[in-house]
Amino acid sequence: MKKTWFVLAGIALVSSVALPLHAQDGCVNSPENPTAILAVVGSAGAFFVSVRARIKARRNSSK
């Protein structure tokens, strides 16, 4: 009985906190598109790793 009460109180607490934090009907209507931002950051990271590997390869081949 006591465990059920804590579970229900926990669900109510999580629901009451999560609903106000839901950004303007979800991420679709958000002013900053998080998917596009993540894609740009991920692409920049991959490009950086690739360029760094090429620079290291050039340095090692010239020695």
Wavefront OBJ file of the C-alpha trace (Angstrom):
o trace
v 0.000 0.000 0.000
v 2.749 2.423 0.958
v 4.823 1.583 -2.110
v 1.850 2.199 -4.406
v 1.350 5.622 -2.823
v 4.980 6.569 -3.456
v 4.804 5.387 -7.062
v 1.645 7.406 -7.735
v 3.135 10.481 -6.031
v 6.313 10.081 -8.103
v 4.364 9.831 -11.354
v 2.314 12.903 -10.433
v 5.465 14.850 -9.572
v 7.244 13.933 -12.802
v 4.156 14.777 -14.873
v 3.652 18.127 -13.158
v 7.299 19.085 -13.744
v 7.607 17.785 -17.310
v 4.516 19.415 -18.805
v 5.536 23.056 -18.165
v 9.037 22.323 -19.476
v 7.675 20.997 -22.764
v 8.897 23.632 -25.233
v 6.053 25.262 -27.143
v 4.147 22.150 -28.196
v 7.375 20.190 -28.543
v 10.588 20.559 -30.485
v 8.809 20.952 -33.823
v 7.580 24.472 -33.031
v 10.677 25.519 -31.115
v 12.274 28.724 -32.425
v 15.696 27.110 -32.546
v 15.498 23.809 -34.349
v 17.478 21.439 -32.108
v 17.781 18.756 -34.779
v 19.433 21.142 -37.223
v 21.746 22.480 -34.525
v 22.791 18.966 -33.550
v 23.413 18.096 -37.204
v 25.661 21.134 -37.659
v 27.613 20.407 -34.474
v 28.003 16.743 -35.400
v 29.187 17.575 -38.906
v 31.680 20.109 -37.569
v 33.025 17.531 -35.132
v 33.442 14.922 -37.854
v 35.142 17.473 -40.132
v 37.520 18.485 -37.325
v 38.520 14.878 -36.630
v 39.077 14.225 -40.336
v 41.226 17.335 -40.826
v 43.260 16.584 -37.729
v 43.956 13.047 -38.947
v 45.087 14.362 -42.355
v 47.418 16.900 -40.760
v 48.958 14.221 -38.531
v 49.405 11.921 -41.532
v 51.220 14.665 -43.474
v 53.514 15.396 -40.553
v 54.383 11.727 -40.114
v 55.026 11.149 -43.825
v 57.441 14.071 -44.125
v 59.730 12.708 -41.363
l 1 2 3 4 5 6 7 8 9 10 11 12 13 14 15 16 17 18 19 20 21 22 23 24 25 26 27 28 29 30 31 32 33 34 35 36 37 38 39 40 41 42 43 44 45 46 47 48 49 50 51 52 53 54 55 56 57 58 59 60 61 62 63
